[in-house]
Amino acid sequence: MDGLFTTLSNMEPENKLGPICKRNRWRIAVAESCTGGMVGSRITSVPGSSEYFSGGVIAYSNQLKIALLGVPSELIDKEGAVSEAVARTMAVGVVRATGVQVGLSITGVAGPGSSDQKPPGTVHIAVKTPKGLESKMLSLAGSRKEIRELTVSKALEFLVEALEKTDS
């Protein structure tokens, strides 16, 4: 049974980050809003992740998105905190703030309700790599807990996909 567990756990996206990052000498940082640190937790659950993971910013409030990640307040006013533009700016901002090569950002509505009129399950993810910036919108369903957990998995999968495209 141990062998099966090891095989299944190696399929998790966080286990794919190390080989890609080490090969390319990349470090990762995350900027999380609705996931509140869950992505960083998943990445650091992998032994040896300190070789490629620098850390993250939990920018749950708009004030921290502005102050720490350089998101313009006008952008939040115009697009809303849960938007593609804000996610993209957060990804670029966490790279700038931490000096890493790869930034992953997440902003979304886990529920219930929303301050900017977006339904629960609306999530925007962005990845900044040395070769570009990609973003994706998710429309998820479930409880607050389920939406947050699904967001983490989808964000890590998206990160791995973006890194695989950039891998030299």
LOZADREN-229079 format. One record per atom (N, C-alpha, C): x, y, z; residue in one letter. Coordinates in steps of 0.1 Angstrom, whole numbers, plus 5000, padded with zeros to 4 digits. Example, Ala and Ser with C-alpha at 12.3 -4.5 7.8 and 13.67 -1.06 7.14 Angstrom:
<atoms>
atom px:5132 | py:4943 | pz:5078 | residuo:A;
atom px:5123 | py:4955 | pz:5078 | residuo:A;
atom px:5132 | py:4967 | pz:5078 | residuo:A;
atom px:5128 | py:4978 | pz:5071 | residuo:S;
atom px:5137 | py:4989 | pz:5071 | residuo:S;
atom px:5129 | py:5000 | pz:5079 | residuo:S;
</atoms>
This chain:
<atoms>
atom px:5008 | py:4988 | pz:5000 | residuo:M;
atom px:5000 | py:5000 | pz:5000 | residuo:M;
atom px:5009 | py:5013 | pz:5000 | residuo:M;
atom px:5020 | py:5012 | pz:5007 | residuo:D;
atom px:5029 | py:5024 | pz:5007 | residuo:D;
atom px:5033 | py:5028 | pz:4993 | residuo:D;
atom px:5037 | py:5018 | pz:4985 | residuo:G;
atom px:5041 | py:5021 | pz:4971 | residuo:G;
atom px:5030 | py:5028 | pz:4963 | residuo:G;
atom px:5018 | py:5024 | pz:4965 | residuo:L;
atom px:5007 | py:5030 | pz:4958 | residuo:L;
atom px:5005 | py:5044 | pz:4962 | residuo:L;
atom px:5006 | py:5047 | pz:4976 | residuo:F;
atom px:5005 | py:5060 | pz:4981 | residuo:F;
atom px:5016 | py:5069 | pz:4975 | residuo:F;
atom px:5028 | py:5064 | pz:4975 | residuo:T;
atom px:5039 | py:5072 | pz:4970 | residuo:T;
atom px:5037 | py:5075 | pz:4955 | residuo:T;
atom px:5032 | py:5066 | pz:4947 | residuo:T;
atom px:5030 | py:5068 | pz:4933 | residuo:T;
atom px:5019 | py:5079 | pz:4931 | residuo:T;
atom px:5008 | py:5078 | pz:4939 | residuo:L;
atom px:4997 | py:5087 | pz:4938 | residuo:L;
atom px:5002 | py:5101 | pz:4942 | residuo:L;
atom px:5009 | py:5102 | pz:4953 | residuo:S;
atom px:5013 | py:5115 | pz:4958 | residuo:S;
atom px:5023 | py:5122 | pz:4949 | residuo:S;
atom px:5031 | py:5114 | pz:4942 | residuo:N;
atom px:5041 | py:5120 | pz:4932 | residuo:N;
atom px:5033 | py:5126 | pz:4920 | residuo:N;
atom px:5021 | py:5123 | pz:4918 | residuo:M;
atom px:5013 | py:5128 | pz:4907 | residuo:M;
atom px:5008 | py:5142 | pz:4911 | residuo:M;
atom px:5008 | py:5146 | pz:4923 | residuo:E;
atom px:5003 | py:5159 | pz:4927 | residuo:E;
atom px:5012 | py:5170 | pz:4921 | residuo:E;
atom px:5006 | py:5181 | pz:4916 | residuo:P;
atom px:5014 | py:5191 | pz:4909 | residuo:P;
atom px:5025 | py:5197 | pz:4917 | residuo:P;
atom px:5024 | py:5198 | pz:4930 | residuo:E;
atom px:5034 | py:5204 | pz:4938 | residuo:E;
atom px:5047 | py:5196 | pz:4938 | residuo:E;
atom px:5046 | py:5183 | pz:4935 | residuo:N;
atom px:5057 | py:5174 | pz:4933 | residuo:N;
atom px:5065 | py:5176 | pz:4920 | residuo:N;
atom px:5058 | py:5182 | pz:4911 | residuo:K;
atom px:5065 | py:5184 | pz:4898 | residuo:K;
atom px:5073 | py:5197 | pz:4897 | residuo:K;
atom px:5071 | py:5206 | pz:4907 | residuo:L;
atom px:5077 | py:5219 | pz:4906 | residuo:L;
atom px:5092 | py:5218 | pz:4908 | residuo:L;
atom px:5097 | py:5210 | pz:4918 | residuo:G;
atom px:5111 | py:5210 | pz:4921 | residuo:G;
atom px:5120 | py:5207 | pz:4909 | residuo:G;
atom px:5118 | py:5196 | pz:4902 | residuo:P;
atom px:5126 | py:5192 | pz:4891 | residuo:P;
atom px:5127 | py:5203 | pz:4880 | residuo:P;
atom px:5116 | py:5209 | pz:4877 | residuo:I;
atom px:5116 | py:5220 | pz:4867 | residuo:I;
atom px:5124 | py:5232 | pz:4872 | residuo:I;
atom px:5121 | py:5236 | pz:4884 | residuo:C;
atom px:5127 | py:5248 | pz:4890 | residuo:C;
atom px:5142 | py:5246 | pz:4892 | residuo:C;
atom px:5146 | py:5235 | pz:4897 | residuo:K;
atom px:5160 | py:5232 | pz:4899 | residuo:K;
atom px:5168 | py:5232 | pz:4886 | residuo:K;
atom px:5162 | py:5226 | pz:4876 | residuo:R;
atom px:5169 | py:5225 | pz:4863 | residuo:R;
atom px:5171 | py:5239 | pz:4857 | residuo:R;
atom px:5162 | py:5248 | pz:4859 | residuo:N;
atom px:5162 | py:5261 | pz:4853 | residuo:N;
atom px:5168 | py:5272 | pz:4863 | residuo:N;
atom px:5170 | py:5267 | pz:4875 | residuo:R;
atom px:5175 | py:5277 | pz:4886 | residuo:R;
atom px:5165 | py:5288 | pz:4888 | residuo:R;
atom px:5152 | py:5284 | pz:4889 | residuo:W;
atom px:5142 | py:5293 | pz:4892 | residuo:W;
atom px:5137 | py:5292 | pz:4906 | residuo:W;
atom px:5133 | py:5303 | pz:4912 | residuo:R;
atom px:5127 | py:5303 | pz:4925 | residuo:R;
atom px:5112 | py:5308 | pz:4923 | residuo:R;
atom px:5103 | py:5304 | pz:4932 | residuo:I;
atom px:5089 | py:5307 | pz:4931 | residuo:I;
atom px:5085 | py:5315 | pz:4943 | residuo:I;
atom px:5076 | py:5324 | pz:4941 | residuo:A;
atom px:5069 | py:5331 | pz:4952 | residuo:A;
atom px:5054 | py:5332 | pz:4949 | residuo:A;
atom px:5046 | py:5332 | pz:4959 | residuo:V;
atom px:5031 | py:5332 | pz:4956 | residuo:V;
atom px:5025 | py:5345 | pz:4963 | residuo:V;
atom px:5014 | py:5349 | pz:4956 | residuo:A;
atom px:5006 | py:5360 | pz:4962 | residuo:A;
atom px:4992 | py:5355 | pz:4962 | residuo:A;
atom px:4988 | py:5353 | pz:4975 | residuo:E;
atom px:4975 | py:5346 | pz:4977 | residuo:E;
atom px:4965 | py:5356 | pz:4983 | residuo:E;
atom px:4953 | py:5355 | pz:4978 | residuo:S;
atom px:4942 | py:5362 | pz:4985 | residuo:S;
atom px:4932 | py:5352 | pz:4991 | residuo:S;
atom px:4923 | py:5347 | pz:4983 | residuo:C;
atom px:4912 | py:5339 | pz:4989 | residuo:C;
atom px:4917 | py:5325 | pz:4994 | residuo:C;
atom px:4929 | py:5321 | pz:4991 | residuo:T;
atom px:4934 | py:5308 | pz:4996 | residuo:T;
atom px:4942 | py:5310 | pz:5009 | residuo:T;
atom px:4945 | py:5322 | pz:5012 | residuo:G;
atom px:4950 | py:5325 | pz:5026 | residuo:G;
atom px:4963 | py:5317 | pz:5030 | residuo:G;
atom px:4971 | py:5314 | pz:5020 | residuo:G;
atom px:4984 | py:5307 | pz:5024 | residuo:G;
atom px:4983 | py:5292 | pz:5021 | residuo:G;
atom px:4972 | py:5287 | pz:5016 | residuo:M;
atom px:4971 | py:5273 | pz:5013 | residuo:M;
atom px:4980 | py:5268 | pz:5002 | residuo:M;
atom px:4983 | py:5276 | pz:4992 | residuo:V;
atom px:4992 | py:5273 | pz:4981 | residuo:V;
atom px:5006 | py:5271 | pz:4986 | residuo:V;
atom px:5011 | py:5281 | pz:4994 | residuo:G;
atom px:5024 | py:5280 | pz:5000 | residuo:G;
atom px:5025 | py:5268 | pz:5009 | residuo:G;
atom px:5015 | py:5264 | pz:5016 | residuo:S;
atom px:5015 | py:5252 | pz:5024 | residuo:S;
atom px:5016 | py:5240 | pz:5016 | residuo:S;
atom px:5009 | py:5239 | pz:5005 | residuo:R;
atom px:5010 | py:5227 | pz:4996 | residuo:R;
atom px:5024 | py:5226 | pz:4991 | residuo:R;
atom px:5030 | py:5237 | pz:4986 | residuo:I;
atom px:5043 | py:5237 | pz:4980 | residuo:I;
atom px:5053 | py:5232 | pz:4991 | residuo:I;
atom px:5052 | py:5238 | pz:5003 | residuo:T;
atom px:5062 | py:5235 | pz:5013 | residuo:T;
atom px:5060 | py:5221 | pz:5020 | residuo:T;
atom px:5049 | py:5214 | pz:5016 | residuo:S;
atom px:5047 | py:5200 | pz:5021 | residuo:S;
atom px:5057 | py:5191 | pz:5014 | residuo:S;
atom px:5063 | py:5195 | pz:5003 | residuo:V;
atom px:5072 | py:5187 | pz:4996 | residuo:V;
atom px:5086 | py:5188 | pz:5002 | residuo:V;
atom px:5093 | py:5178 | pz:5006 | residuo:P;
atom px:5106 | py:5179 | pz:5012 | residuo:P;
atom px:5116 | py:5185 | pz:5002 | residuo:P;
atom px:5124 | py:5194 | pz:5006 | residuo:G;
atom px:5134 | py:5200 | pz:4997 | residuo:G;
atom px:5128 | py:5212 | pz:4990 | residuo:G;
atom px:5116 | py:5216 | pz:4993 | residuo:S;
atom px:5110 | py:5228 | pz:4985 | residuo:S;
atom px:5117 | py:5241 | pz:4988 | residuo:S;
atom px:5125 | py:5241 | pz:4999 | residuo:S;
atom px:5132 | py:5254 | pz:5002 | residuo:S;
atom px:5143 | py:5257 | pz:4991 | residuo:S;
atom px:5146 | py:5247 | pz:4983 | residuo:E;
atom px:5156 | py:5249 | pz:4972 | residuo:E;
atom px:5150 | py:5258 | pz:4961 | residuo:E;
atom px:5137 | py:5258 | pz:4960 | residuo:Y;
atom px:5131 | py:5266 | pz:4949 | residuo:Y;
atom px:5119 | py:5274 | pz:4953 | residuo:Y;
atom px:5114 | py:5274 | pz:4965 | residuo:F;
atom px:5103 | py:5282 | pz:4970 | residuo:F;
atom px:5108 | py:5292 | pz:4980 | residuo:F;
atom px:5106 | py:5305 | pz:4976 | residuo:S;
atom px:5110 | py:5316 | pz:4985 | residuo:S;
atom px:5100 | py:5320 | pz:4996 | residuo:S;
atom px:5087 | py:5319 | pz:4992 | residuo:G;
atom px:5077 | py:5323 | pz:5002 | residuo:G;
atom px:5065 | py:5330 | pz:4995 | residuo:G;
atom px:5058 | py:5337 | pz:5003 | residuo:G;
atom px:5046 | py:5343 | pz:4997 | residuo:G;
atom px:5041 | py:5355 | pz:5005 | residuo:G;
atom px:5031 | py:5361 | pz:4999 | residuo:V;
atom px:5024 | py:5372 | pz:5005 | residuo:V;
atom px:5009 | py:5368 | pz:5005 | residuo:V;
atom px:5003 | py:5369 | pz:5017 | residuo:I;
atom px:4989 | py:5367 | pz:5018 | residuo:I;
atom px:4983 | py:5380 | pz:5018 | residuo:I;
atom px:4978 | py:5385 | pz:5006 | residuo:A;
atom px:4973 | py:5398 | pz:5005 | residuo:A;
atom px:4957 | py:5397 | pz:5004 | residuo:A;
atom px:4952 | py:5394 | pz:5016 | residuo:Y;
atom px:4937 | py:5392 | pz:5017 | residuo:Y;
atom px:4930 | py:5405 | pz:5015 | residuo:Y;
atom px:4936 | py:5416 | pz:5020 | residuo:S;
atom px:4929 | py:5429 | pz:5019 | residuo:S;
atom px:4934 | py:5436 | pz:5007 | residuo:S;
atom px:4926 | py:5445 | pz:5002 | residuo:N;
atom px:4930 | py:5454 | pz:4991 | residuo:N;
atom px:4942 | py:5463 | pz:4995 | residuo:N;
atom px:4943 | py:5467 | pz:5007 | residuo:Q;
atom px:4954 | py:5475 | pz:5012 | residuo:Q;
atom px:4967 | py:5468 | pz:5010 | residuo:Q;
atom px:4968 | py:5455 | pz:5013 | residuo:L;
atom px:4980 | py:5448 | pz:5011 | residuo:L;
atom px:4983 | py:5445 | pz:4996 | residuo:L;
atom px:4973 | py:5443 | pz:4988 | residuo:K;
atom px:4975 | py:5442 | pz:4974 | residuo:K;
atom px:4982 | py:5454 | pz:4969 | residuo:K;
atom px:4977 | py:5466 | pz:4973 | residuo:I;
atom px:4983 | py:5478 | pz:4969 | residuo:I;
atom px:4997 | py:5481 | pz:4975 | residuo:I;
atom px:4998 | py:5479 | pz:4988 | residuo:A;
atom px:5011 | py:5483 | pz:4995 | residuo:A;
atom px:5022 | py:5473 | pz:4992 | residuo:A;
atom px:5019 | py:5460 | pz:4992 | residuo:L;
atom px:5030 | py:5450 | pz:4990 | residuo:L;
atom px:5032 | py:5445 | pz:4976 | residuo:L;
atom px:5021 | py:5445 | pz:4968 | residuo:L;
atom px:5022 | py:5439 | pz:4955 | residuo:L;
atom px:5022 | py:5450 | pz:4943 | residuo:L;
atom px:5020 | py:5462 | pz:4947 | residuo:G;
atom px:5019 | py:5473 | pz:4937 | residuo:G;
atom px:5007 | py:5473 | pz:4928 | residuo:G;
atom px:4996 | py:5468 | pz:4933 | residuo:V;
atom px:4984 | py:5468 | pz:4925 | residuo:V;
atom px:4978 | py:5483 | pz:4927 | residuo:V;
atom px:4976 | py:5490 | pz:4916 | residuo:P;
atom px:4971 | py:5503 | pz:4917 | residuo:P;
atom px:4956 | py:5503 | pz:4923 | residuo:P;
atom px:4954 | py:5513 | pz:4932 | residuo:S;
atom px:4940 | py:5513 | pz:4938 | residuo:S;
atom px:4930 | py:5516 | pz:4927 | residuo:S;
atom px:4934 | py:5524 | pz:4916 | residuo:E;
atom px:4925 | py:5527 | pz:4905 | residuo:E;
atom px:4921 | py:5514 | pz:4898 | residuo:E;
atom px:4930 | py:5505 | pz:4897 | residuo:L;
atom px:4927 | py:5492 | pz:4890 | residuo:L;
atom px:4917 | py:5484 | pz:4898 | residuo:L;
atom px:4918 | py:5484 | pz:4911 | residuo:I;
atom px:4909 | py:5477 | pz:4920 | residuo:I;
atom px:4895 | py:5484 | pz:4919 | residuo:I;
atom px:4895 | py:5497 | pz:4919 | residuo:D;
atom px:4882 | py:5504 | pz:4918 | residuo:D;
atom px:4875 | py:5502 | pz:4905 | residuo:D;
atom px:4883 | py:5501 | pz:4894 | residuo:K;
atom px:4877 | py:5499 | pz:4881 | residuo:K;
atom px:4873 | py:5485 | pz:4878 | residuo:K;
atom px:4882 | py:5475 | pz:4881 | residuo:E;
atom px:4880 | py:5461 | pz:4877 | residuo:E;
atom px:4875 | py:5452 | pz:4889 | residuo:E;
atom px:4877 | py:5457 | pz:4901 | residuo:G;
atom px:4874 | py:5448 | pz:4912 | residuo:G;
atom px:4886 | py:5440 | pz:4916 | residuo:G;
atom px:4887 | py:5437 | pz:4929 | residuo:A;
atom px:4899 | py:5429 | pz:4934 | residuo:A;
atom px:4899 | py:5416 | pz:4928 | residuo:A;
atom px:4887 | py:5410 | pz:4925 | residuo:V;
atom px:4887 | py:5397 | pz:4918 | residuo:V;
atom px:4885 | py:5399 | pz:4903 | residuo:V;
atom px:4897 | py:5400 | pz:4897 | residuo:S;
atom px:4897 | py:5403 | pz:4882 | residuo:S;
atom px:4910 | py:5398 | pz:4876 | residuo:S;
atom px:4910 | py:5396 | pz:4863 | residuo:E;
atom px:4922 | py:5391 | pz:4856 | residuo:E;
atom px:4933 | py:5402 | pz:4858 | residuo:E;
atom px:4929 | py:5414 | pz:4856 | residuo:A;
atom px:4939 | py:5425 | pz:4857 | residuo:A;
atom px:4946 | py:5425 | pz:4870 | residuo:A;
atom px:4939 | py:5423 | pz:4881 | residuo:V;
atom px:4945 | py:5424 | pz:4894 | residuo:V;
atom px:4953 | py:5411 | pz:4896 | residuo:V;
atom px:4949 | py:5400 | pz:4892 | residuo:A;
atom px:4957 | py:5387 | pz:4893 | residuo:A;
atom px:4970 | py:5389 | pz:4886 | residuo:A;
atom px:4969 | py:5394 | pz:4874 | residuo:R;
atom px:4982 | py:5396 | pz:4866 | residuo:R;
atom px:4991 | py:5406 | pz:4873 | residuo:R;
atom px:4986 | py:5416 | pz:4878 | residuo:T;
atom px:4994 | py:5426 | pz:4885 | residuo:T;
atom px:5000 | py:5420 | pz:4898 | residuo:T;
atom px:4992 | py:5412 | pz:4905 | residuo:M;
atom px:4997 | py:5406 | pz:4917 | residuo:M;
atom px:5009 | py:5396 | pz:4914 | residuo:M;
atom px:5008 | py:5389 | pz:4903 | residuo:A;
atom px:5019 | py:5379 | pz:4899 | residuo:A;
atom px:5032 | py:5387 | pz:4896 | residuo:A;
atom px:5030 | py:5398 | pz:4888 | residuo:V;
atom px:5042 | py:5406 | pz:4885 | residuo:V;
atom px:5047 | py:5412 | pz:4898 | residuo:V;
atom px:5038 | py:5417 | pz:4907 | residuo:G;
atom px:5042 | py:5423 | pz:4919 | residuo:G;
atom px:5050 | py:5414 | pz:4929 | residuo:G;
atom px:5046 | py:5402 | pz:4930 | residuo:V;
atom px:5053 | py:5393 | pz:4939 | residuo:V;
atom px:5066 | py:5389 | pz:4934 | residuo:V;
atom px:5068 | py:5389 | pz:4920 | residuo:V;
atom px:5081 | py:5386 | pz:4915 | residuo:V;
atom px:5090 | py:5398 | pz:4918 | residuo:V;
atom px:5085 | py:5410 | pz:4916 | residuo:R;
atom px:5092 | py:5423 | pz:4918 | residuo:R;
atom px:5096 | py:5424 | pz:4933 | residuo:R;
atom px:5087 | py:5421 | pz:4942 | residuo:A;
atom px:5089 | py:5423 | pz:4956 | residuo:A;
atom px:5098 | py:5412 | pz:4962 | residuo:A;
atom px:5099 | py:5401 | pz:4956 | residuo:T;
atom px:5107 | py:5390 | pz:4962 | residuo:T;
atom px:5120 | py:5387 | pz:4954 | residuo:T;
atom px:5121 | py:5392 | pz:4942 | residuo:G;
atom px:5133 | py:5389 | pz:4934 | residuo:G;
atom px:5134 | py:5375 | pz:4928 | residuo:G;
atom px:5123 | py:5368 | pz:4928 | residuo:V;
atom px:5123 | py:5354 | pz:4922 | residuo:V;
atom px:5120 | py:5355 | pz:4907 | residuo:V;
atom px:5121 | py:5344 | pz:4900 | residuo:Q;
atom px:5118 | py:5343 | pz:4886 | residuo:Q;
atom px:5104 | py:5340 | pz:4883 | residuo:Q;
atom px:5097 | py:5333 | pz:4892 | residuo:V;
atom px:5083 | py:5328 | pz:4889 | residuo:V;
atom px:5074 | py:5333 | pz:4900 | residuo:V;
atom px:5063 | py:5339 | pz:4896 | residuo:G;
atom px:5053 | py:5343 | pz:4906 | residuo:G;
atom px:5039 | py:5337 | pz:4902 | residuo:G;
atom px:5032 | py:5332 | pz:4912 | residuo:L;
atom px:5019 | py:5327 | pz:4911 | residuo:L;
atom px:5009 | py:5336 | pz:4919 | residuo:L;
atom px:4998 | py:5340 | pz:4914 | residuo:S;
atom px:4989 | py:5348 | pz:4922 | residuo:S;
atom px:4975 | py:5342 | pz:4920 | residuo:S;
atom px:4967 | py:5344 | pz:4931 | residuo:I;
atom px:4953 | py:5340 | pz:4931 | residuo:I;
atom px:4945 | py:5351 | pz:4938 | residuo:I;
atom px:4934 | py:5354 | pz:4932 | residuo:T;
atom px:4924 | py:5363 | pz:4938 | residuo:T;
atom px:4910 | py:5357 | pz:4934 | residuo:T;
atom px:4901 | py:5357 | pz:4944 | residuo:G;
atom px:4888 | py:5351 | pz:4941 | residuo:G;
atom px:4878 | py:5353 | pz:4952 | residuo:G;
atom px:4866 | py:5347 | pz:4949 | residuo:V;
atom px:4855 | py:5347 | pz:4959 | residuo:V;
atom px:4853 | py:5333 | pz:4964 | residuo:V;
atom px:4856 | py:5330 | pz:4976 | residuo:A;
atom px:4854 | py:5316 | pz:4981 | residuo:A;
atom px:4839 | py:5315 | pz:4986 | residuo:A;
atom px:4833 | py:5326 | pz:4990 | residuo:G;
atom px:4819 | py:5326 | pz:4994 | residuo:G;
atom px:4818 | py:5326 | pz:5009 | residuo:G;
atom px:4807 | py:5328 | pz:5014 | residuo:P;
atom px:4795 | py:5333 | pz:5007 | residuo:P;
atom px:4796 | py:5348 | pz:5004 | residuo:P;
atom px:4789 | py:5351 | pz:4994 | residuo:G;
atom px:4788 | py:5365 | pz:4990 | residuo:G;
atom px:4800 | py:5371 | pz:4984 | residuo:G;
atom px:4799 | py:5384 | pz:4980 | residuo:S;
atom px:4811 | py:5391 | pz:4975 | residuo:S;
atom px:4809 | py:5406 | pz:4976 | residuo:S;
atom px:4820 | py:5413 | pz:4978 | residuo:S;
atom px:4819 | py:5427 | pz:4978 | residuo:S;
atom px:4819 | py:5434 | pz:4965 | residuo:S;
atom px:4823 | py:5426 | pz:4955 | residuo:D;
atom px:4824 | py:5432 | pz:4941 | residuo:D;
atom px:4815 | py:5425 | pz:4931 | residuo:D;
atom px:4804 | py:5420 | pz:4936 | residuo:Q;
atom px:4793 | py:5414 | pz:4928 | residuo:Q;
atom px:4797 | py:5403 | pz:4919 | residuo:Q;
atom px:4807 | py:5395 | pz:4923 | residuo:K;
atom px:4811 | py:5383 | pz:4916 | residuo:K;
atom px:4806 | py:5371 | pz:4924 | residuo:K;
atom px:4801 | py:5361 | pz:4917 | residuo:P;
atom px:4795 | py:5350 | pz:4925 | residuo:P;
atom px:4806 | py:5341 | pz:4932 | residuo:P;
atom px:4803 | py:5335 | pz:4943 | residuo:P;
atom px:4813 | py:5326 | pz:4949 | residuo:P;
atom px:4818 | py:5316 | pz:4938 | residuo:P;
atom px:4831 | py:5313 | pz:4939 | residuo:G;
atom px:4836 | py:5303 | pz:4929 | residuo:G;
atom px:4843 | py:5310 | pz:4918 | residuo:G;
atom px:4842 | py:5324 | pz:4917 | residuo:T;
atom px:4849 | py:5332 | pz:4907 | residuo:T;
atom px:4863 | py:5334 | pz:4912 | residuo:T;
atom px:4873 | py:5328 | pz:4904 | residuo:V;
atom px:4887 | py:5329 | pz:4908 | residuo:V;
atom px:4895 | py:5333 | pz:4896 | residuo:V;
atom px:4905 | py:5341 | pz:4898 | residuo:H;
atom px:4915 | py:5345 | pz:4888 | residuo:H;
atom px:4929 | py:5341 | pz:4892 | residuo:H;
atom px:4936 | py:5334 | pz:4884 | residuo:I;
atom px:4950 | py:5329 | pz:4887 | residuo:I;
atom px:4959 | py:5335 | pz:4876 | residuo:I;
atom px:4971 | py:5339 | pz:4880 | residuo:A;
atom px:4981 | py:5344 | pz:4870 | residuo:A;
atom px:4994 | py:5338 | pz:4874 | residuo:A;
atom px:5003 | py:5335 | pz:4864 | residuo:V;
atom px:5016 | py:5330 | pz:4865 | residuo:V;
atom px:5026 | py:5339 | pz:4857 | residuo:V;
atom px:5036 | py:5345 | pz:4864 | residuo:K;
atom px:5046 | py:5352 | pz:4857 | residuo:K;
atom px:5058 | py:5343 | pz:4857 | residuo:K;
atom px:5063 | py:5341 | pz:4845 | residuo:T;
atom px:5076 | py:5333 | pz:4843 | residuo:T;
atom px:5086 | py:5342 | pz:4836 | residuo:T;
atom px:5098 | py:5337 | pz:4835 | residuo:P;
atom px:5108 | py:5345 | pz:4828 | residuo:P;
atom px:5104 | py:5348 | pz:4813 | residuo:P;
atom px:5095 | py:5340 | pz:4808 | residuo:K;
atom px:5092 | py:5342 | pz:4794 | residuo:K;
atom px:5078 | py:5348 | pz:4791 | residuo:K;
atom px:5071 | py:5352 | pz:4802 | residuo:G;
atom px:5058 | py:5358 | pz:4800 | residuo:G;
atom px:5049 | py:5358 | pz:4812 | residuo:G;
atom px:5036 | py:5361 | pz:4809 | residuo:L;
atom px:5026 | py:5362 | pz:4819 | residuo:L;
atom px:5013 | py:5356 | pz:4814 | residuo:L;
atom px:5008 | py:5346 | pz:4821 | residuo:E;
atom px:4996 | py:5339 | pz:4817 | residuo:E;
atom px:4985 | py:5341 | pz:4828 | residuo:E;
atom px:4973 | py:5341 | pz:4824 | residuo:S;
atom px:4962 | py:5341 | pz:4834 | residuo:S;
atom px:4950 | py:5332 | pz:4830 | residuo:S;
atom px:4942 | py:5329 | pz:4840 | residuo:K;
atom px:4931 | py:5320 | pz:4838 | residuo:K;
atom px:4920 | py:5324 | pz:4847 | residuo:K;
atom px:4908 | py:5322 | pz:4843 | residuo:M;
atom px:4896 | py:5324 | pz:4852 | residuo:M;
atom px:4890 | py:5311 | pz:4854 | residuo:M;
atom px:4886 | py:5309 | pz:4867 | residuo:L;
atom px:4879 | py:5296 | pz:4871 | residuo:L;
atom px:4865 | py:5300 | pz:4876 | residuo:L;
atom px:4855 | py:5292 | pz:4873 | residuo:S;
atom px:4842 | py:5293 | pz:4878 | residuo:S;
atom px:4839 | py:5279 | pz:4886 | residuo:S;
atom px:4841 | py:5280 | pz:4899 | residuo:L;
atom px:4840 | py:5267 | pz:4907 | residuo:L;
atom px:4827 | py:5267 | pz:4915 | residuo:L;
atom px:4824 | py:5255 | pz:4919 | residuo:A;
atom px:4812 | py:5253 | pz:4927 | residuo:A;
atom px:4815 | py:5245 | pz:4939 | residuo:A;
atom px:4807 | py:5247 | pz:4950 | residuo:G;
atom px:4809 | py:5240 | pz:4962 | residuo:G;
atom px:4809 | py:5249 | pz:4974 | residuo:G;
atom px:4812 | py:5243 | pz:4985 | residuo:S;
atom px:4812 | py:5251 | pz:4998 | residuo:S;
atom px:4825 | py:5260 | pz:4997 | residuo:S;
atom px:4826 | py:5269 | pz:5007 | residuo:R;
atom px:4838 | py:5277 | pz:5008 | residuo:R;
atom px:4850 | py:5269 | pz:5009 | residuo:R;
atom px:4850 | py:5259 | pz:5017 | residuo:K;
atom px:4862 | py:5250 | pz:5019 | residuo:K;
atom px:4865 | py:5243 | pz:5006 | residuo:K;
atom px:4855 | py:5238 | pz:4999 | residuo:E;
atom px:4857 | py:5231 | pz:4986 | residuo:E;
atom px:4863 | py:5240 | pz:4975 | residuo:E;
atom px:4857 | py:5252 | pz:4975 | residuo:I;
atom px:4862 | py:5262 | pz:4965 | residuo:I;
atom px:4877 | py:5265 | pz:4967 | residuo:I;
atom px:4880 | py:5267 | pz:4980 | residuo:R;
atom px:4894 | py:5271 | pz:4983 | residuo:R;
atom px:4904 | py:5259 | pz:4980 | residuo:R;
atom px:4900 | py:5247 | pz:4983 | residuo:E;
atom px:4908 | py:5235 | pz:4981 | residuo:E;
atom px:4910 | py:5233 | pz:4966 | residuo:E;
atom px:4899 | py:5234 | pz:4958 | residuo:L;
atom px:4899 | py:5233 | pz:4944 | residuo:L;
atom px:4908 | py:5243 | pz:4937 | residuo:L;
atom px:4907 | py:5256 | pz:4942 | residuo:T;
atom px:4915 | py:5267 | pz:4937 | residuo:T;
atom px:4929 | py:5264 | pz:4938 | residuo:T;
atom px:4933 | py:5259 | pz:4950 | residuo:V;
atom px:4948 | py:5255 | pz:4952 | residuo:V;
atom px:4952 | py:5245 | pz:4942 | residuo:V;
atom px:4945 | py:5234 | pz:4940 | residuo:S;
atom px:4948 | py:5224 | pz:4931 | residuo:S;
atom px:4949 | py:5229 | pz:4917 | residuo:S;
atom px:4939 | py:5237 | pz:4913 | residuo:K;
atom px:4939 | py:5242 | pz:4899 | residuo:K;
atom px:4950 | py:5252 | pz:4897 | residuo:K;
atom px:4953 | py:5260 | pz:4907 | residuo:A;
atom px:4964 | py:5270 | pz:4906 | residuo:A;
atom px:4978 | py:5263 | pz:4905 | residuo:A;
atom px:4980 | py:5252 | pz:4912 | residuo:L;
atom px:4993 | py:5245 | pz:4911 | residuo:L;
atom px:4994 | py:5238 | pz:4898 | residuo:L;
atom px:4983 | py:5232 | pz:4893 | residuo:E;
atom px:4983 | py:5226 | pz:4880 | residuo:E;
atom px:4986 | py:5237 | pz:4869 | residuo:E;
atom px:4980 | py:5248 | pz:4870 | residuo:F;
atom px:4983 | py:5259 | pz:4860 | residuo:F;
atom px:4997 | py:5264 | pz:4861 | residuo:F;
atom px:5003 | py:5264 | pz:4873 | residuo:L;
atom px:5017 | py:5268 | pz:4875 | residuo:L;
atom px:5026 | py:5258 | pz:4868 | residuo:L;
atom px:5023 | py:5245 | pz:4870 | residuo:V;
atom px:5032 | py:5235 | pz:4864 | residuo:V;
atom px:5031 | py:5236 | pz:4849 | residuo:V;
atom px:5019 | py:5237 | pz:4844 | residuo:E;
atom px:5017 | py:5239 | pz:4829 | residuo:E;
atom px:5025 | py:5250 | pz:4823 | residuo:E;
atom px:5024 | py:5262 | pz:4830 | residuo:A;
atom px:5032 | py:5274 | pz:4826 | residuo:A;
atom px:5047 | py:5271 | pz:4826 | residuo:A;
atom px:5051 | py:5265 | pz:4837 | residuo:L;
atom px:5066 | py:5262 | pz:4838 | residuo:L;
atom px:5070 | py:5252 | pz:4828 | residuo:L;
atom px:5062 | py:5242 | pz:4825 | residuo:E;
atom px:5066 | py:5232 | pz:4815 | residuo:E;
atom px:5067 | py:5239 | pz:4801 | residuo:E;
atom px:5059 | py:5249 | pz:4798 | residuo:K;
atom px:5060 | py:5256 | pz:4785 | residuo:K;
atom px:5073 | py:5264 | pz:4784 | residuo:K;
atom px:5077 | py:5269 | pz:4796 | residuo:T;
atom px:5089 | py:5278 | pz:4796 | residuo:T;
atom px:5102 | py:5270 | pz:4799 | residuo:T;
atom px:5101 | py:5257 | pz:4803 | residuo:D;
atom px:5112 | py:5249 | pz:4806 | residuo:D;
atom px:5122 | py:5248 | pz:4794 | residuo:D;
atom px:5134 | py:5250 | pz:4797 | residuo:S;
atom px:5144 | py:5250 | pz:4786 | residuo:S;
atom px:5151 | py:5236 | pz:4784 | residuo:S;
</atoms>
